[in-house]
Amino acid sequence: MRRWLARMTSGAGAAGAFAVAAACYGFSLAVCRLRPRHSRGMCGNAARIAVCGTFHNPNWFRSHLAPLARSGLKEVIVITDREQPAIQGVRVICRPPWLAAVIGRAPARLACALWVGLRVRPEVFMGYHLIPNSLIALIVGRFLSRATCYQMTTGPNEVDGGGFRSDNPVLSRLRRPFPPLERLALAAVREFDLVVVRGSGAGRYLSERGVADVAVITGSVDPKSFHPRLERPYDLLFVGQLIARKRPLEFVEILAEVTREIPGVRAVMVGDGVLMREVRARAAELGVADRVDFPGQTEEVHTLFNRARVFLLTSRSEGLSIAMAEAMMSGAVPVVANVGDLGDLVRSGVNGYLVEADDRSTFVRLTSNLLRDRELWKRLSRAAAESARAHSSLDRVAHLWATHLHTPIASSRSGVDTAER
């Protein structure tokens, strides 16, 4: 199976990616037809939830799993590929490496989820991203007559046009929209008992396409880790994977232009990815290699949030960035692309700025103004911290999870939940 998947996705390009994705959706929908939905709610008190996910970033893992563990569940069981940071109430089960070597990573995770379901019998199966994790949760949950939940982690890109703009290594090979694949994806999404999105825009997108029982729940930020302060050695901060969607090269271009206006500016780019070599090379070409630090992926990223003045996010698409919420809680002022659901938290001129993604000159102008005008920065910094605490604190997100996991799903399936608005 592993060799077949490799041939289909790499050798045949878009056609192979379409075939693999269609087969995944088709199999999931077939299981749903054979095992119709029966649950009228998610789970009762003292229940267990099985979570399928690929977690590359330990801080991202904490921000999403810690509030789940605090929501009143008896236990959160995470099915993934590697060990993760310890969180009270969370048990991590890694799929066996030998099994992945024989049948492939996704099939091995499916087998591991089925084993967990039969042995532990959790009441809910949940996945992060649609392919493969949420489809695994849907297949196993339906097979075992359990409730299911899909977390649309990166927004509508996961299904729009069949997912051709997503970060998924298979779907990204599509290169262009495939409406038949989008219809299959949405049909699969409608089978979940609960769909969780990061912001109101993603909720509206799904509601307009007939998906009910949508809840808006962000990742969480623990206020204890972030302490706003005035003295900060870094002027600009980038946090994220160094991949095309995040546009780290655009960050370097903006840094170079700001540096020409304000000599002495310092920046830090936290993260790693396939574009690291290109990012370093471009920084050298623009003469700012000595102006930017590259600590890579680090568990101590919160210490860097507390040491930066402006958080720049140049992505083409986002859900509601947890890195942005963390930066804001630390007092860094966001200057971010007006994409996805970032506007749920950022208010231009109040606690940061929203900028059109391709408007580099405005990114440079607003960033430079913040670095020059200390009183403006201090005012927006205080507002940013207050907004992030009210919107994404650990206790608030845990309460939202408790509400949606322990509240029966209305039989009328009335549409997008408004608890986060």
C-alpha positions as CSV (number, residue, x, y, z in Angstrom):
1,M,0.0,0.0,0.0
2,R,2.8,2.4,0.8
3,R,4.4,1.9,-2.6
4,W,1.1,2.3,-4.3
5,L,0.4,5.6,-2.5
6,A,3.9,6.9,-3.4
7,R,3.4,6.1,-7.1
8,M,0.0,7.7,-7.1
9,T,1.0,10.9,-5.5
10,S,4.4,11.5,-6.9
11,G,4.5,9.8,-10.3
12,A,1.1,10.9,-11.5
13,G,1.1,14.4,-10.1
14,A,-2.4,16.1,-9.9
15,A,-4.1,13.0,-11.4
16,G,-2.7,10.8,-8.7
17,A,-3.5,13.3,-5.9
18,F,-7.0,13.5,-7.2
19,A,-7.4,9.7,-7.2
20,V,-5.9,9.3,-3.7
21,A,-8.1,12.1,-2.2
22,A,-11.2,10.8,-4.0
23,A,-10.6,7.3,-2.8
24,C,-10.2,8.6,0.8
25,Y,-13.4,10.5,0.7
26,G,-15.3,7.7,-1.1
27,F,-14.2,5.1,1.4
28,S,-15.2,7.4,4.3
29,L,-18.6,8.1,2.8
30,A,-19.2,4.4,2.2
31,V,-18.5,3.7,5.8
32,C,-21.0,6.4,6.8
33,R,-23.6,4.9,4.6
34,L,-23.1,1.4,6.1
35,R,-23.0,2.9,9.7
36,P,-25.5,5.8,9.8
37,R,-25.2,8.5,12.3
38,H,-27.0,7.7,15.5
39,S,-25.6,10.0,18.2
40,R,-27.7,12.9,19.5
41,G,-24.8,14.5,21.3
42,M,-21.1,14.4,21.8
43,C,-20.4,12.9,25.2
44,G,-21.4,12.9,28.8
45,N,-19.4,13.7,31.9
46,A,-16.2,11.8,32.6
47,A,-15.8,10.7,29.0
48,R,-12.8,10.0,26.9
49,I,-11.9,11.5,23.6
50,A,-9.4,10.1,21.0
51,V,-7.6,12.7,19.0
52,C,-5.8,12.0,15.7
53,G,-3.2,14.5,14.7
54,T,0.2,15.3,13.4
55,F,1.9,17.8,15.8
56,H,5.2,19.3,14.5
57,N,5.3,22.1,17.1
58,P,5.2,21.4,20.8
59,N,3.8,24.8,21.6
60,W,0.9,24.3,19.1
61,F,0.3,20.9,20.8
62,R,0.0,22.5,24.2
63,S,-2.3,25.3,23.0
64,H,-4.8,22.9,21.6
65,L,-4.7,19.9,23.9
66,A,-4.4,21.7,27.3
67,P,-7.9,23.3,27.1
68,L,-9.4,19.9,26.0
69,A,-7.8,18.3,29.1
70,R,-9.4,21.0,31.2
71,S,-12.9,20.7,29.7
72,G,-14.2,18.1,32.1
73,L,-13.1,15.0,30.1
74,K,-11.9,12.0,31.9
75,E,-9.0,11.5,29.5
76,V,-7.7,12.8,26.2
77,I,-5.9,10.1,24.1
78,V,-3.7,11.5,21.3
79,I,-2.9,9.2,18.4
80,T,0.1,10.6,16.6
81,D,3.5,9.8,15.1
82,R,5.9,11.1,17.8
83,E,6.2,11.8,21.5
84,Q,4.7,15.1,22.7
85,P,5.1,17.4,25.8
86,A,3.4,16.1,28.9
87,I,0.0,17.6,29.8
88,Q,-2.0,16.4,32.7
89,G,-5.0,14.4,31.5
90,V,-3.5,13.7,28.1
91,R,-2.1,10.3,27.1
92,V,-0.1,10.1,23.9
93,I,-0.1,6.9,21.9
94,C,2.4,6.8,18.9
95,R,1.7,4.5,16.0
96,P,4.3,1.8,15.7
97,P,7.2,2.8,13.4
98,W,7.3,-0.7,11.9
99,L,3.7,-0.6,11.0
100,A,4.1,2.7,9.2
101,A,7.1,1.2,7.3
102,V,5.0,-1.6,6.1
103,I,1.7,0.0,5.2
104,G,2.4,3.8,5.3
105,R,1.9,6.5,8.0
106,A,-1.8,7.2,7.5
107,P,-3.0,3.6,7.3
108,A,-0.9,2.9,10.4
109,R,-2.6,5.7,12.2
110,L,-6.0,4.4,11.1
111,A,-5.1,0.9,12.5
112,C,-3.8,2.5,15.7
113,A,-7.0,4.5,16.1
114,L,-9.1,1.4,15.6
115,W,-7.1,-0.4,18.2
116,V,-7.6,2.4,20.7
117,G,-11.3,2.4,19.9
118,L,-11.7,-1.3,20.6
119,R,-9.4,-1.4,23.6
120,V,-10.2,2.0,25.4
121,R,-13.7,2.7,23.9
122,P,-13.6,6.5,23.9
123,E,-16.9,8.3,23.4
124,V,-15.6,10.8,20.8
125,F,-13.1,10.6,17.9
126,M,-11.6,13.9,16.7
127,G,-9.1,14.8,14.0
128,Y,-7.0,17.8,13.1
129,H,-7.1,18.6,9.4
130,L,-9.5,16.8,7.1
131,I,-7.0,14.5,5.3
132,P,-6.0,12.1,6.8
133,N,-6.7,12.7,10.5
134,S,-10.3,13.7,10.6
135,L,-11.3,11.1,8.0
136,I,-9.6,8.5,10.2
137,A,-11.7,9.8,13.2
138,L,-14.8,9.7,11.0
139,I,-14.2,6.1,9.8
140,V,-13.3,4.7,13.2
141,G,-16.0,6.7,15.0
142,R,-18.8,5.5,12.7
143,F,-17.5,1.9,12.7
144,L,-17.7,1.9,16.5
145,S,-20.9,4.0,16.7
146,R,-19.1,6.9,18.4
147,A,-19.5,10.7,18.0
148,T,-17.1,12.4,15.6
149,C,-15.5,15.9,15.4
150,Y,-13.5,17.6,12.7
151,Q,-11.2,20.4,13.5
152,M,-10.7,22.7,10.4
153,T,-7.4,23.9,11.6
154,T,-6.2,26.1,8.7
155,G,-9.6,27.3,7.4
156,P,-11.6,26.7,4.2
157,N,-8.4,26.0,2.2
158,E,-8.7,22.4,3.5
159,V,-11.8,21.8,1.3
160,D,-12.2,24.8,-1.1
161,G,-11.5,23.7,-4.6
162,G,-10.8,20.2,-3.3
163,G,-8.0,21.5,-1.1
164,F,-5.5,22.6,-3.8
165,R,-4.3,25.5,-1.7
166,S,-3.9,23.5,1.5
167,D,-0.6,22.5,3.2
168,N,-1.5,18.8,2.7
169,P,1.4,17.2,0.7
170,V,-1.0,15.2,-1.5
171,L,-3.7,17.9,-2.1
172,S,-1.1,20.6,-2.8
173,R,-0.2,18.6,-6.0
174,L,-3.6,19.5,-7.5
175,R,-2.4,23.0,-8.5
176,R,-5.9,24.1,-9.5
177,P,-9.5,23.8,-8.2
178,F,-11.3,20.5,-8.7
179,P,-15.0,21.1,-8.0
180,P,-15.9,17.3,-7.9
181,L,-13.3,16.8,-5.1
182,E,-14.7,19.8,-3.3
183,R,-18.2,18.3,-3.4
184,L,-16.8,15.0,-2.0
185,A,-14.9,16.9,0.8
186,L,-18.0,18.8,1.8
187,A,-20.1,15.6,1.8
188,A,-17.6,14.1,4.2
189,V,-17.6,17.2,6.4
190,R,-21.4,17.0,6.7
191,E,-21.1,13.6,8.3
192,F,-19.4,14.8,11.4
193,D,-21.3,15.4,14.6
194,L,-19.4,18.6,15.3
195,V,-17.1,20.7,13.1
196,V,-14.7,23.1,14.9
197,V,-13.3,26.2,13.1
198,R,-10.9,28.9,14.3
199,G,-12.9,31.9,13.3
200,S,-16.2,33.3,12.1
201,G,-15.2,33.5,8.5
202,A,-14.6,29.8,8.3
203,G,-17.9,29.2,10.1
204,R,-19.8,31.2,7.5
205,Y,-18.1,29.4,4.7
206,L,-19.3,26.0,6.0
207,S,-22.8,27.3,6.9
208,E,-23.3,28.6,3.4
209,R,-22.5,25.2,2.1
210,G,-25.0,23.3,4.2
211,V,-22.7,22.2,7.1
212,A,-24.4,22.4,10.4
213,D,-23.2,22.1,14.0
214,V,-20.2,24.3,13.5
215,A,-18.5,25.8,16.6
216,V,-15.9,28.5,16.7
217,I,-13.1,27.6,19.1
218,T,-9.6,29.0,18.9
219,G,-6.4,27.6,20.2
220,S,-5.5,28.7,23.7
221,V,-2.9,30.9,25.2
222,D,-1.8,30.4,28.9
223,P,-1.4,34.0,30.3
224,K,1.2,32.7,32.8
225,S,3.7,32.3,30.0
226,F,3.5,35.8,28.6
227,H,4.5,39.0,30.4
228,P,4.2,42.3,28.5
229,R,7.2,44.5,29.0
230,L,8.6,47.7,27.5
231,E,12.3,46.8,26.8
232,R,12.5,44.5,23.8
233,P,15.7,43.7,21.9
234,Y,13.9,42.5,18.8
235,D,11.9,44.9,16.6
236,L,10.3,42.4,14.2
237,L,9.1,38.8,14.9
238,F,8.1,36.0,12.5
239,V,6.8,32.7,13.9
240,G,5.7,29.8,11.7
241,Q,6.7,27.1,9.3
242,L,9.0,28.3,6.6
243,I,6.7,27.2,3.8
244,A,5.1,28.9,0.8
245,R,1.8,29.6,2.4
246,K,3.5,31.5,5.2
247,R,5.5,33.7,2.8
248,P,8.7,34.0,4.9
249,L,10.5,35.5,1.9
250,E,8.1,38.4,2.0
251,F,9.0,39.0,5.7
252,V,12.6,39.3,4.7
253,E,11.7,41.8,2.0
254,I,9.8,43.9,4.5
255,L,12.6,43.7,7.0
256,A,15.1,45.0,4.3
257,E,12.8,48.0,3.5
258,V,12.2,48.8,7.1
259,T,15.9,48.6,7.8
260,R,16.6,51.1,5.0
261,E,14.3,53.6,6.8
262,I,15.4,52.7,10.3
263,P,19.0,51.5,10.5
264,G,19.7,49.1,13.4
265,V,16.4,47.2,13.3
266,R,16.7,43.6,14.5
267,A,14.4,40.7,13.7
268,V,14.0,37.0,14.7
269,M,12.4,34.3,12.6
270,V,11.2,31.4,14.7
271,G,10.5,28.1,12.9
272,D,11.9,25.8,10.3
273,G,10.8,24.4,6.9
274,V,11.6,23.7,3.3
275,L,12.3,27.4,2.6
276,M,15.0,27.9,5.2
277,R,17.9,27.9,2.8
278,E,16.1,30.3,0.4
279,V,15.2,32.6,3.3
280,R,18.8,32.8,4.5
281,A,20.1,33.3,1.0
282,R,17.6,36.2,0.3
283,A,18.5,37.8,3.6
284,A,22.2,37.8,2.6
285,E,21.3,39.2,-0.9
286,L,19.4,42.1,0.7
287,G,22.2,42.8,3.2
288,V,20.2,42.0,6.3
289,A,21.7,38.6,7.2
290,D,23.3,40.2,10.3
291,R,19.9,41.8,11.2
292,V,17.9,38.6,11.7
293,D,18.3,35.6,14.0
294,F,17.2,32.1,13.1
295,P,16.7,30.1,16.4
296,G,14.8,27.4,14.5
297,Q,11.9,25.5,16.1
298,T,12.0,26.0,19.9
299,E,9.9,25.1,22.9
300,E,11.0,28.4,24.4
301,V,9.2,30.6,21.8
302,H,7.2,32.4,24.5
303,T,10.5,34.0,25.7
304,L,10.9,35.5,22.2
305,F,7.4,36.8,22.0
306,N,8.1,38.7,25.2
307,R,11.2,40.2,23.6
308,A,9.7,41.5,20.3
309,R,7.9,44.8,19.5
310,V,6.0,44.0,16.3
311,F,4.6,40.6,15.1
312,L,4.6,40.4,11.3
313,L,2.4,37.8,9.6
314,T,2.6,37.7,5.8
315,S,0.6,34.5,5.0
316,R,-1.6,34.0,2.0
317,S,-4.1,32.2,4.2
318,E,-4.7,31.5,7.9
319,G,-7.3,30.4,10.3
320,L,-6.9,32.3,13.5
321,S,-3.2,32.2,14.1
322,I,-2.4,31.0,17.6
323,A,1.2,32.4,17.2
324,M,-0.5,35.8,16.6
325,A,-2.6,35.4,19.8
326,E,0.5,34.5,21.8
327,A,2.4,37.4,20.4
328,M,-0.4,39.8,21.3
329,M,-0.8,38.5,24.8
330,S,2.9,39.2,25.3
331,G,2.4,42.8,24.1
332,A,3.8,42.5,20.6
333,V,1.7,44.6,18.2
334,P,0.4,42.6,15.2
335,V,0.8,43.9,11.7
336,V,-0.7,41.1,9.7
337,A,-2.2,40.1,6.4
338,N,-6.0,40.6,6.2
339,V,-6.7,37.0,5.4
340,G,-8.8,34.2,7.0
341,D,-10.1,34.9,10.5
342,L,-7.3,37.2,11.7
343,G,-9.8,40.1,11.8
344,D,-11.7,38.3,14.5
345,L,-8.9,39.4,16.9
346,V,-7.1,42.3,15.2
347,R,-8.7,45.7,14.9
348,S,-6.8,48.1,12.8
349,G,-5.6,51.2,14.7
350,V,-6.9,49.7,18.0
351,N,-4.7,46.7,18.8
352,G,-2.7,46.3,15.6
353,Y,-3.1,46.5,11.9
354,L,-4.7,44.5,9.1
355,V,-3.0,44.9,5.7
356,E,-3.8,43.5,2.3
357,A,-1.5,40.5,1.7
358,D,0.3,41.9,-1.3
359,D,0.6,45.5,-0.1
360,R,4.2,45.5,1.0
361,S,4.5,49.3,1.1
362,T,1.7,49.5,3.7
363,F,3.4,46.7,5.8
364,V,6.6,48.8,5.7
365,R,4.9,52.1,6.5
366,L,2.9,50.8,9.5
367,T,5.8,48.8,10.9
368,S,8.1,51.8,10.6
369,N,5.5,54.1,12.3
370,L,5.2,51.7,15.2
371,L,9.0,51.5,15.7
372,R,9.4,55.3,15.5
373,D,6.4,56.3,17.7
374,R,6.9,54.8,21.1
375,E,3.6,56.1,22.5
376,L,1.6,54.6,19.6
377,W,3.4,51.3,20.2
378,K,2.7,51.3,23.9
379,R,-1.0,52.1,23.4
380,L,-1.5,49.3,20.8
381,S,0.6,46.9,22.8
382,R,-1.6,47.2,25.9
383,A,-4.7,46.8,23.8
384,A,-3.3,43.8,22.0
385,A,-2.5,42.0,25.3
386,E,-6.0,42.7,26.7
387,S,-7.7,41.5,23.5
388,A,-5.8,38.3,23.3
389,R,-6.5,37.5,27.0
390,A,-10.2,38.1,26.5
391,H,-10.4,36.0,23.3
392,S,-8.0,33.1,23.7
393,S,-7.1,32.6,27.4
394,L,-6.7,28.9,28.4
395,D,-9.7,29.0,30.8
396,R,-12.0,30.6,28.2
397,V,-11.1,28.1,25.5
398,A,-11.5,25.2,28.0
399,H,-15.0,26.5,28.8
400,L,-15.9,26.6,25.1
401,W,-14.8,23.0,24.7
402,A,-16.8,22.0,27.8
403,T,-19.9,23.7,26.3
404,H,-19.7,22.0,22.9
405,L,-18.5,18.6,24.0
406,H,-21.1,18.2,26.8
407,T,-24.1,19.8,25.0
408,P,-26.4,17.6,23.0
409,I,-26.5,18.4,19.3
410,A,-29.8,19.8,18.3
411,S,-31.8,17.6,16.0
412,S,-32.7,20.7,13.9
413,R,-29.0,21.2,13.2
414,S,-29.4,25.0,13.3
415,G,-26.1,26.2,11.8
416,V,-23.1,28.1,13.0
417,D,-22.7,28.4,16.7
418,T,-22.3,32.0,17.9
419,A,-20.6,31.4,21.3
420,E,-17.3,32.9,20.0
421,R,-18.7,36.0,18.3
